[in-house]
Amino acid sequence: MSTFIDEILADIDWRISELAQIKSIPIKYNFRPDHKDIHIKYAIPAIYAIWEGFVKNCFTIYSNHLNSLTIKRTEISTSLLTHRIDSECDLNNPRQNFESKQKLVKIINNLLVDIITIKPSVPTESNVNLKVLNKILERFCVSKLDETYEKGLNKLLRFRNTIAHGENSISVNMPHVTEFIALIENLMLDIAINIETSEKDESYKNNSTKA
C-alpha cells in the first residue's frame, strides 16, 4: 500500500523526468543554433511551472493525508488551523463594515467542527521564492528551508518573470538551464524530507496532544 510520501516521491520522479527532457531535447534532435537558443530561453518558464506545480501538488497530497488522520479541533496545531480558516476567509481582508464581519464569523463558526478538514490549496502568489515557500511550510508546520536556496530561487524568478513578460534583456544559455534544473531537483527532495520528518513528529498537532 502506497503512502503519502510515496505519492510525493512519484510526483518528484515524474518532474525530474520532465526536466531531463527539457534539457536533452535540443541535443537529441540536433537543433539549429537559432532554434536551440529559442528552446533554451523558453525552457526557463517551463522549469518554473514544474517547480510551482510541485509545490501545489505536494501540499495537496499532504493535505489529503492529514485529512485521512481525522485530526480533532482540540488536537490540531494553531498554524494548521489558521491555514484552514485563512484558506476560506482571507484573513488579510480588513473587513471594514459590520456585515462583512458577520459573514466572517459565520464562516469561522461553520469551520470549527469536531474534525478539521484541510483545504488542499496553498498561496503560491505565482512567485514561489524562498520567502513564499517558507510561509507555506510554516502553515503546514513543516521545517523551513535554509537560506542557501534564496539566491538561486530569486535568480530563477527573475529570469522567468523577465521572459514571461516578453522582455529580451536577459541572455539565457544551457548552463542556466542546468543550474535551475539542479536547483529544483534539490528543492523538491528537501521539501519531501522535511514533510516526512514533520509528519513523523506529529507537528500537525498542538504540543499538549502529541504522543
JOGINOR-V584059 format. One line per field, one symbol per residue. ss: DSSP state (@ for helix, = for strand, . for the rest). phi: phi as a letter, one per 30 degrees, with the letter a starting at -180 (. if undefined). psi: psi as a letter, one per 40 degrees, with the letter a starting at -180 (. if undefined). A space follows every 50 residues. Layout:
ss = ???
phi = ???
psi = ???
This chain:
ss = ...@@@@@@@@@@@@@@@@@@@@@@@@@....@@@@@@@@@@@@@@@@@@ @@@@@@@@@@@@@@@@@@...=...=.@@@@@@@@@@@@........@@@ @@@@@@@@@@@...=..............@@@@@@@@@@.......@@@@ @@@@@@@@@@@@@@.........@@@@@@@@@@@@@@@@@@@@@@@@@@@ ....=.@@@..
phi = .dcdddddddddeddddddddedceddechddeddddddddddddddddd ddddeddedddddddddddhddddcdddddddeddddcchddddhdcddd ddddddddedddcdcccdddbbddhhbdddddedddedechcedddddcd ddddddddddddddcidbccccbdededddddeddddddddddddddddd dhddcdedcdd
psi = hiiddddddddddddddddddddeddddefiidddddddddedddddddd ddddddddeddddddddeeghidediidddddddddddegeehdgdiddd dddddddddddgidhhhhhgiigeeeggaddddddddddefihiiieded ddddddddddddddeeifehhhiddddddddddddddddddddddddddd efeeiideei.
